[in-house]
Amino acid sequence: MLYRTLIYLHVISVVASIGPFFLLLLTMNKLRTASRSTLPSYLDTFRYTVQLSKHSGHVLVGTGILLVLLGPWTWTTPWIIMTLVIMLCSLFFLARAFSPTLRKFGEEGADREKLVGKLHRTVWTYLILLLAMLWFMVVKPGMWV
């Protein structure tokens, strides 16, 4: 029962980590056209999503470690190694990807169109990293077995 509960928590944390970023894609057009007074609320949505993803990632990593320790998989399993490699890449990416761009929106004379374009690319890049990890966890390919 414990193992199944950990799997459930692991999956819920994946959903909480990935799902909100799809909603951010819908927010991009609002960032382009938002007035000075409404812009901060859209930027706060981005900040909240990044924070949610970070905290969900903590649950994801914790449950993942427990699942490996308690389950049939080892740390040398190819799909676990690849997931960890991509996770490390995504951590470095997330740490530098959103905050600097979001801060620039508040600067006088900032090119909003350019900043929105950068955020759009950043969201897609991060989504691709997250979805690649999800693919390895679901498919569990034996890459070099």
LOKOLVEX-633610 format. One record per atom (N, C-alpha, C, O, CB): atom name; x negated, y negated, z negated. Coordinates in pm, whole numbers. Glycine has a CB too. Layout:
BEGIN
CA, X, Y, Z
...
//
This chain:
BEGIN
N, -81, 120, 0
CA, 0, 0, 0
C, -86, -127, 0
O, -52, -226, 65
CB, 93, 1, -120
N, -197, -124, -73
CA, -287, -240, -78
C, -343, -271, 60
O, -348, -387, 101
CB, -401, -215, -178
N, -385, -166, 132
CA, -444, -186, 264
C, -342, -248, 359
O, -376, -338, 436
CB, -496, -52, 320
N, -219, -202, 356
CA, -114, -256, 442
C, -82, -401, 407
O, -56, -482, 495
CB, 12, -172, 433
N, -85, -432, 280
CA, -62, -571, 236
C, -174, -660, 287
O, -150, -773, 331
CB, -53, -579, 82
N, -297, -611, 281
CA, -411, -688, 332
C, -398, -711, 483
O, -428, -820, 533
CB, -544, -616, 300
N, -355, -609, 555
CA, -334, -626, 699
C, -228, -732, 724
O, -244, -817, 812
CB, -292, -491, 765
N, -120, -728, 649
CA, -13, -827, 663
C, -65, -968, 638
O, -41, -1059, 717
CB, 104, -796, 567
N, -138, -986, 528
CA, -195, -1117, 497
C, -295, -1161, 604
O, -301, -1279, 639
CB, -264, -1115, 360
N, -371, -1067, 657
CA, -468, -1096, 762
C, -396, -1147, 888
O, -438, -1246, 948
CB, -551, -970, 796
N, -288, -1080, 925
CA, -212, -1120, 1044
C, -144, -1256, 1023
O, -145, -1340, 1113
CB, -106, -1013, 1080
N, -86, -1278, 906
CA, -22, -1406, 876
C, -125, -1520, 883
O, -95, -1627, 935
CB, 44, -1403, 737
N, -244, -1496, 833
CA, -348, -1599, 837
C, -393, -1626, 981
O, -431, -1738, 1014
CB, -467, -1558, 751
N, -391, -1524, 1066
CA, -423, -1545, 1208
C, -317, -1636, 1272
O, -350, -1730, 1344
CB, -431, -1408, 1284
N, -192, -1607, 1244
CA, -83, -1687, 1299
C, -95, -1832, 1252
O, -78, -1925, 1331
CB, 55, -1629, 1258
N, -125, -1851, 1124
CA, -139, -1986, 1069
C, -262, -2058, 1124
O, -265, -2180, 1129
CB, -145, -1981, 917
N, -364, -1981, 1163
CA, -486, -2042, 1218
C, -470, -2082, 1364
O, -523, -2184, 1407
CB, -602, -1945, 1204
N, -398, -2001, 1440
CA, -390, -2023, 1585
C, -266, -2102, 1626
O, -275, -2195, 1706
CB, -390, -1891, 1657
N, -152, -2066, 1572
CA, -24, -2121, 1616
C, -15, -2273, 1623
O, 29, -2327, 1725
CB, 80, -2074, 1527
N, -55, -2344, 1517
CA, -41, -2490, 1521
C, -117, -2559, 1634
O, -79, -2668, 1676
CB, -86, -2547, 1390
N, -223, -2497, 1682
CA, -299, -2560, 1790
C, -220, -2565, 1921
O, -241, -2654, 2003
CB, -431, -2485, 1813
N, -129, -2470, 1940
CA, -42, -2476, 2058
C, 53, -2595, 2047
O, 86, -2658, 2148
CB, 38, -2345, 2073
N, 97, -2626, 1926
CA, 182, -2743, 1907
C, 106, -2873, 1934
O, 164, -2971, 1981
CB, 239, -2745, 1766
N, -23, -2873, 1904
CA, -103, -2992, 1931
C, -107, -3024, 2080
O, -115, -3141, 2119
CB, -245, -2974, 1877
N, -103, -2920, 2163
CA, -103, -2944, 2307
C, 18, -3028, 2348
O, 10, -3108, 2441
CB, -104, -2811, 2384
N, 129, -3008, 2278
CA, 249, -3086, 2307
C, 237, -3230, 2257
O, 307, -3319, 2304
CB, 371, -3020, 2245
N, 149, -3251, 2162
CA, 131, -3383, 2103
C, 42, -3474, 2188
O, 42, -3595, 2170
CB, 71, -3370, 1963
N, -32, -3416, 2281
CA, -127, -3494, 2361
C, -61, -3611, 2434
O, -113, -3723, 2432
CB, -195, -3403, 2463
N, 52, -3588, 2497
CA, 118, -3696, 2569
C, 164, -3806, 2475
O, 164, -3924, 2511
CB, 236, -3642, 2648
N, 204, -3769, 2354
CA, 245, -3869, 2255
C, 127, -3956, 2215
O, 144, -4076, 2191
CB, 305, -3800, 2130
N, 8, -3898, 2207
CA, -111, -3976, 2173
C, -141, -4081, 2280
O, -188, -4191, 2249
CB, -232, -3884, 2155
N, -113, -4046, 2404
CA, -139, -4140, 2514
C, -50, -4263, 2506
O, -92, -4374, 2538
CB, -120, -4070, 2648
N, 74, -4242, 2463
CA, 174, -4350, 2471
C, 214, -4408, 2337
O, 294, -4502, 2332
CB, 296, -4300, 2540
N, 162, -4356, 2227
CA, 202, -4400, 2094
C, 163, -4546, 2070
O, 57, -4592, 2112
CB, 140, -4311, 1986
N, 252, -4616, 2002
CA, 222, -4754, 1964
C, 118, -4754, 1852
O, 90, -4650, 1792
CB, 351, -4829, 1920
N, 63, -4870, 1825
CA, -37, -4884, 1719
C, 19, -4838, 1584
O, -54, -4784, 1501
CB, -85, -5029, 1708
N, 148, -4860, 1564
CA, 208, -4826, 1434
C, 239, -4676, 1421
O, 238, -4624, 1309
CB, 336, -4905, 1414
N, 265, -4606, 1532
CA, 297, -4463, 1523
C, 176, -4374, 1547
O, 180, -4255, 1516
CB, 406, -4429, 1622
N, 71, -4429, 1602
CA, -49, -4350, 1632
C, -104, -4277, 1508
O, -138, -4159, 1518
CB, -158, -4439, 1690
N, -113, -4343, 1393
CA, -168, -4273, 1275
C, -91, -4145, 1238
O, -152, -4049, 1191
CB, -168, -4366, 1156
N, 40, -4143, 1259
CA, 116, -4022, 1224
C, 78, -3906, 1317
O, 72, -3791, 1273
CB, 268, -4049, 1232
N, 53, -3935, 1444
CA, 10, -3829, 1536
C, -131, -3782, 1504
O, -161, -3663, 1513
CB, 17, -3877, 1682
N, -217, -3874, 1468
CA, -353, -3837, 1429
C, -354, -3755, 1300
O, -434, -3663, 1285
CB, -440, -3963, 1412
N, -263, -3790, 1208
CA, -250, -3711, 1086
C, -205, -3568, 1117
O, -246, -3474, 1048
CB, -150, -3777, 989
N, -123, -3551, 1219
CA, -81, -3417, 1260
C, -203, -3334, 1301
O, -214, -3217, 1266
CB, 21, -3424, 1377
N, -294, -3397, 1376
CA, -417, -3328, 1415
C, -499, -3291, 1292
O, -546, -3178, 1278
CB, -501, -3415, 1510
N, -516, -3388, 1203
CA, -596, -3362, 1083
C, -535, -3250, 999
O, -606, -3162, 949
CB, -610, -3491, 998
N, -404, -3252, 983
CA, -335, -3148, 906
C, -354, -3012, 971
O, -377, -2913, 902
CB, -185, -3181, 893
N, -343, -3007, 1102
CA, -359, -2879, 1173
C, -500, -2824, 1154
O, -516, -2704, 1133
CB, -329, -2898, 1323
N, -599, -2908, 1163
CA, -737, -2864, 1143
C, -755, -2813, 1000
O, -818, -2709, 978
CB, -837, -2979, 1173
N, -700, -2885, 902
CA, -709, -2841, 763
C, -638, -2708, 742
O, -690, -2619, 675
CB, -650, -2948, 670
N, -519, -2694, 799
CA, -444, -2568, 789
C, -524, -2453, 849
O, -529, -2344, 792
CB, -308, -2581, 860
N, -585, -2478, 964
CA, -666, -2375, 1029
C, -785, -2336, 942
O, -819, -2218, 932
CB, -714, -2424, 1166
N, -849, -2434, 881
CA, -964, -2405, 794
C, -922, -2319, 676
O, -986, -2218, 646
CB, -1028, -2537, 744
N, -814, -2359, 608
CA, -771, -2285, 490
C, -717, -2146, 526
O, -739, -2050, 453
CB, -664, -2363, 415
N, -648, -2137, 638
CA, -603, -2005, 685
C, -724, -1919, 720
O, -722, -1797, 700
CB, -510, -2019, 807
N, -827, -1982, 770
CA, -950, -1910, 802
C, -1015, -1851, 678
O, -1075, -1743, 685
CB, -1047, -2002, 870
N, -1003, -1919, 564
CA, -1057, -1864, 440
C, -984, -1735, 403
O, -1046, -1635, 365
CB, -1047, -1967, 325
N, -852, -1737, 414
CA, -772, -1616, 387
C, -808, -1508, 488
O, -823, -1390, 454
CB, -619, -1648, 391
N, -821, -1549, 614
CA, -854, -1456, 721
C, -987, -1385, 694
O, -996, -1262, 706
CB, -860, -1529, 856
N, -1088, -1460, 658
CA, -1219, -1402, 631
C, -1214, -1313, 507
O, -1268, -1202, 508
CB, -1325, -1514, 613
N, -1149, -1361, 402
CA, -1140, -1281, 279
C, -1069, -1149, 300
O, -1116, -1045, 256
CB, -1069, -1359, 173
N, -956, -1154, 368
CA, -884, -1029, 393
C, -960, -941, 491
O, -956, -818, 480
CB, -743, -1058, 447
N, -1029, -1001, 587
CA, -1109, -923, 682
C, -1220, -847, 612
O, -1245, -730, 642
CB, -1168, -1014, 789
N, -1287, -914, 520
CA, -1394, -847, 444
C, -1337, -729, 365
O, -1393, -620, 365
CB, -1464, -947, 348
N, -1225, -754, 298
CA, -1163, -646, 220
C, -1117, -531, 309
O, -1128, -415, 271
CB, -1045, -699, 139
N, -1065, -563, 426
CA, -1019, -458, 518
C, -1136, -371, 564
O, -1122, -249, 578
CB, -949, -521, 639
N, -1251, -433, 588
CA, -1368, -354, 629
C, -1417, -269, 510
O, -1449, -152, 527
CB, -1483, -446, 680
N, -1421, -328, 393
CA, -1470, -255, 276
C, -1377, -139, 238
O, -1425, -34, 195
CB, -1485, -349, 158
N, -1247, -158, 253
CA, -1150, -56, 211
C, -1103, 36, 323
O, -1039, 138, 298
CB, -1031, -123, 150
N, -1135, 0, 446
CA, -1080, 74, 560
C, -1180, 164, 629
O, -1289, 189, 579
CB, -1025, -22, 659
N, -1140, 213, 746
CA, -1223, 310, 819
C, -1334, 247, 904
O, -1411, 320, 967
CB, -1135, 392, 907
N, -1343, 115, 907
CA, -1440, 48, 995
C, -1567, 15, 919
O, -1566, 1, 797
CB, -1379, -81, 1054
N, -1678, 3, 992
CA, -1804, -39, 932
C, -1845, -173, 992
O, -1792, -216, 1094
CB, -1916, 69, 954
N, -1942, -237, 927
CA, -1990, -367, 976
C, -2062, -355, 1110
O, -2081, -456, 1179
CB, -2084, -429, 873
N, -2102, -235, 1149
CA, -2173, -217, 1276
C, -2079, -178, 1391
O, -2125, -149, 1501
CB, -2281, -110, 1260
N, -1950, -178, 1365
CA, -1852, -150, 1470
C, -1859, -264, 1572
O, -1855, -381, 1532
CB, -1706, -135, 1412
N, -1870, -234, 1703
CA, -1888, -338, 1804
C, -1784, -451, 1799
O, -1821, -568, 1808
CB, -1885, -276, 1939
N, -1657, -420, 1784
CA, -1556, -526, 1786
C, -1565, -613, 1662
O, -1528, -730, 1666
CB, -1417, -467, 1798
N, -1613, -558, 1552
CA, -1631, -640, 1431
C, -1750, -733, 1449
O, -1743, -850, 1411
CB, -1650, -551, 1306
N, -1858, -682, 1505
CA, -1976, -766, 1530
C, -1940, -881, 1624
O, -1975, -995, 1597
CB, -2092, -682, 1590
N, -1871, -851, 1733
CA, -1834, -956, 1829
C, -1739, -1057, 1766
O, -1750, -1177, 1791
CB, -1768, -893, 1954
N, -1646, -1010, 1685
CA, -1555, -1102, 1616
C, -1633, -1195, 1524
O, -1605, -1315, 1518
CB, -1450, -1024, 1535
N, -1731, -1141, 1452
CA, -1813, -1223, 1362
C, -1897, -1325, 1439
O, -1911, -1439, 1396
CB, -1904, -1134, 1279
N, -1952, -1284, 1553
CA, -2032, -1376, 1635
C, -1944, -1492, 1683
O, -1983, -1608, 1673
CB, -2095, -1302, 1756
N, -1827, -1459, 1735
CA, -1737, -1564, 1783
C, -1689, -1651, 1667
O, -1673, -1772, 1682
CB, -1615, -1502, 1857
N, -1665, -1589, 1551
CA, -1621, -1665, 1435
C, -1727, -1767, 1394
O, -1695, -1882, 1363
CB, -1590, -1571, 1317
N, -1853, -1727, 1394
CA, -1961, -1822, 1361
C, -1966, -1937, 1461
O, -1983, -2052, 1423
CB, -2097, -1750, 1357
N, -1950, -1904, 1588
CA, -1946, -2009, 1691
C, -1828, -2103, 1667
O, -1842, -2225, 1679
CB, -1936, -1947, 1832
N, -1714, -2048, 1633
CA, -1596, -2132, 1612
C, -1611, -2219, 1488
O, -1559, -2331, 1485
CB, -1470, -2045, 1600
N, -1681, -2170, 1386
CA, -1703, -2251, 1266
C, -1789, -2373, 1298
O, -1758, -2485, 1255
CB, -1771, -2168, 1155
N, -1896, -2353, 1374
CA, -1979, -2466, 1413
C, -1901, -2562, 1502
O, -1912, -2684, 1489
CB, -2105, -2418, 1487
N, -1821, -2506, 1591
CA, -1742, -2589, 1681
C, -1640, -2670, 1603
O, -1627, -2791, 1624
CB, -1672, -2502, 1787
N, -1566, -2605, 1512
CA, -1461, -2673, 1436
C, -1520, -2783, 1348
O, -1459, -2889, 1331
CB, -1384, -2573, 1351
N, -1637, -2758, 1292
CA, -1699, -2856, 1203
C, -1732, -2987, 1274
O, -1736, -3092, 1210
CB, -1826, -2797, 1142
N, -1755, -2982, 1405
CA, -1796, -3103, 1477
C, -1699, -3146, 1586
O, -1723, -3247, 1653
CB, -1930, -3081, 1539
N, -1591, -3074, 1604
CA, -1508, -3096, 1722
C, -1404, -3206, 1706
O, -1391, -3291, 1795
CB, -1440, -2971, 1758
N, -1331, -3207, 1599
CA, -1213, -3292, 1591
C, -1235, -3424, 1517
O, -1196, -3529, 1566
CB, -1104, -3218, 1527
N, -1295, -3419, 1401
CA, -1304, -3538, 1316
C, -1370, -3658, 1384
O, -1314, -3768, 1376
CB, -1381, -3505, 1192
N, -1485, -3644, 1451
CA, -1545, -3762, 1514
C, -1454, -3825, 1620
O, -1446, -3947, 1630
CB, -1678, -3724, 1578
N, -1386, -3742, 1697
CA, -1298, -3795, 1801
C, -1177, -3863, 1739
O, -1135, -3969, 1784
CB, -1252, -3683, 1896
N, -1120, -3803, 1636
CA, -1004, -3863, 1571
C, -1039, -3997, 1506
O, -957, -4089, 1507
CB, -948, -3768, 1465
N, -1159, -4009, 1452
CA, -1202, -4137, 1393
C, -1213, -4246, 1498
O, -1185, -4363, 1469
CB, -1337, -4120, 1321
N, -1253, -4211, 1619
CA, -1271, -4310, 1725
C, -1141, -4376, 1768
O, -1141, -4486, 1822
CB, -1338, -4247, 1845
N, -1028, -4308, 1745
CA, -899, -4368, 1779
C, -876, -4497, 1701
O, -806, -4586, 1749
CB, -787, -4269, 1751
N, -933, -4508, 1583
CA, -915, -4626, 1500
C, -1007, -4742, 1536
O, -989, -4852, 1485
CB, -935, -4591, 1359
N, -1104, -4718, 1622
CA, -1198, -4824, 1659
C, -1134, -4921, 1757
O, -1054, -4883, 1843
CB, -1326, -4763, 1720
N, -1171, -5045, 1743
CA, -1121, -5149, 1834
C, -1177, -5126, 1974
O, -1297, -5101, 1990
CB, -1159, -5291, 1782
N, -1092, -5134, 2074
CA, -1133, -5118, 2213
C, -1160, -4975, 2254
O, -1222, -4951, 2358
CB, -1255, -5198, 2237
N, -1115, -4879, 2176
CA, -1137, -4738, 2209
C, -1058, -4701, 2335
O, -943, -4744, 2351
CB, -1096, -4646, 2091
N, -1118, -4623, 2421
CA, -1052, -4577, 2543
C, -965, -4457, 2507
O, -1012, -4343, 2501
CB, -1157, -4540, 2655
N, -838, -4485, 2485
CA, -746, -4381, 2437
C, -734, -4266, 2535
O, -730, -4150, 2495
CB, -608, -4440, 2410
N, -729, -4296, 2664
CA, -715, -4191, 2765
C, -834, -4095, 2761
O, -817, -3973, 2771
CB, -702, -4253, 2906
N, -952, -4150, 2747
CA, -1073, -4068, 2739
C, -1072, -3983, 2611
O, -1108, -3865, 2615
CB, -1199, -4157, 2744
N, -1032, -4041, 2500
CA, -1027, -3969, 2374
C, -923, -3857, 2376
O, -947, -3748, 2325
CB, -997, -4065, 2259
N, -807, -3885, 2436
CA, -704, -3781, 2448
C, -754, -3667, 2537
O, -731, -3550, 2506
CB, -573, -3842, 2506
N, -822, -3700, 2644
CA, -880, -3597, 2731
C, -980, -3511, 2657
O, -983, -3389, 2673
CB, -946, -3661, 2852
N, -1062, -3575, 2574
CA, -1161, -3499, 2496
C, -1090, -3409, 2394
O, -1128, -3293, 2377
CB, -1259, -3596, 2423
N, -988, -3462, 2328
CA, -912, -3379, 2233
C, -845, -3262, 2303
O, -841, -3151, 2250
CB, -807, -3464, 2161
N, -793, -3286, 2422
CA, -726, -3181, 2499
C, -824, -3068, 2530
O, -792, -2950, 2512
CB, -666, -3240, 2630
N, -943, -3103, 2577
CA, -1045, -3002, 2605
C, -1089, -2930, 2477
O, -1112, -2809, 2477
CB, -1166, -3066, 2673
N, -1100, -3005, 2369
CA, -1143, -2948, 2242
C, -1041, -2847, 2191
O, -1077, -2739, 2145
CB, -1166, -3059, 2139
N, -913, -2882, 2199
CA, -808, -2790, 2154
C, -813, -2662, 2236
O, -806, -2552, 2181
CB, -669, -2856, 2165
N, -825, -2675, 2368
CA, -829, -2555, 2453
C, -953, -2471, 2426
O, -945, -2348, 2425
CB, -824, -2595, 2600
N, -1066, -2534, 2405
CA, -1189, -2460, 2375
C, -1174, -2382, 2245
O, -1210, -2265, 2237
CB, -1310, -2557, 2367
N, -1121, -2449, 2144
CA, -1103, -2383, 2015
C, -1001, -2269, 2026
O, -1020, -2162, 1969
CB, -1059, -2484, 1908
N, -892, -2293, 2100
CA, -793, -2187, 2120
C, -854, -2066, 2190
O, -825, -1952, 2153
CB, -675, -2241, 2202
N, -937, -2089, 2288
CA, -1002, -1978, 2359
C, -1091, -1899, 2264
O, -1092, -1776, 2268
CB, -1085, -2031, 2479
N, -1165, -1968, 2178
CA, -1247, -1898, 2079
C, -1160, -1815, 1985
O, -1190, -1698, 1959
CB, -1332, -1999, 1998
N, -1053, -1874, 1934
CA, -965, -1802, 1842
C, -897, -1684, 1910
O, -886, -1576, 1852
CB, -859, -1897, 1786
N, -852, -1705, 2033
CA, -785, -1596, 2105
C, -883, -1485, 2143
O, -844, -1369, 2152
CB, -716, -1651, 2231
N, -1009, -1519, 2166
CA, -1110, -1415, 2192
C, -1130, -1329, 2067
O, -1139, -1207, 2077
CB, -1246, -1479, 2235
N, -1136, -1393, 1951
CA, -1147, -1315, 1827
C, -1024, -1226, 1809
O, -1037, -1110, 1772
CB, -1163, -1408, 1706
N, -908, -1281, 1835
CA, -785, -1204, 1822
C, -787, -1084, 1917
O, -744, -974, 1880
CB, -663, -1292, 1851
N, -837, -1105, 2037
CA, -844, -995, 2135
C, -932, -882, 2081
O, -894, -765, 2088
CB, -899, -1046, 2270
N, -1048, -916, 2027
CA, -1137, -813, 1973
C, -1070, -739, 1856
O, -1086, -617, 1843
CB, -1270, -874, 1927
N, -997, -812, 1772
CA, -934, -747, 1658
C, -818, -657, 1700
O, -793, -554, 1636
CB, -884, -851, 1560
N, -748, -693, 1805
CA, -633, -613, 1848
C, -674, -497, 1937
O, -630, -384, 1916
CB, -532, -702, 1922
N, -759, -523, 2036
CA, -797, -421, 2134
C, -903, -326, 2077
O, -902, -207, 2108
CB, -850, -487, 2261
N, -992, -378, 1994
CA, -1100, -299, 1935
C, -1181, -221, 2039
O, -1193, -99, 2030
CB, -1043, -203, 1832
N, -1237, -293, 2136
CA, -1312, -222, 2241
C, -1442, -161, 2187
O, -1509, -220, 2103
CB, -1342, -317, 2357
N, -1477, -44, 2236
CA, -1604, 19, 2203
C, -1707, -23, 2306
O, -1728, 48, 2404
CB, -1591, 174, 2197
N, -1769, -135, 2285
CA, -1852, -197, 2387
C, -1985, -126, 2410
O, -2026, -109, 2524
CB, -1878, -340, 2350
N, -2051, -84, 2305
CA, -2181, -20, 2322
C, -2189, 111, 2245
O, -2294, 150, 2194
CB, -2293, -114, 2277
N, -2075, 176, 2237
CA, -2068, 303, 2164
C, -2127, 414, 2247
O, -2130, 529, 2203
CB, -1923, 336, 2126
//
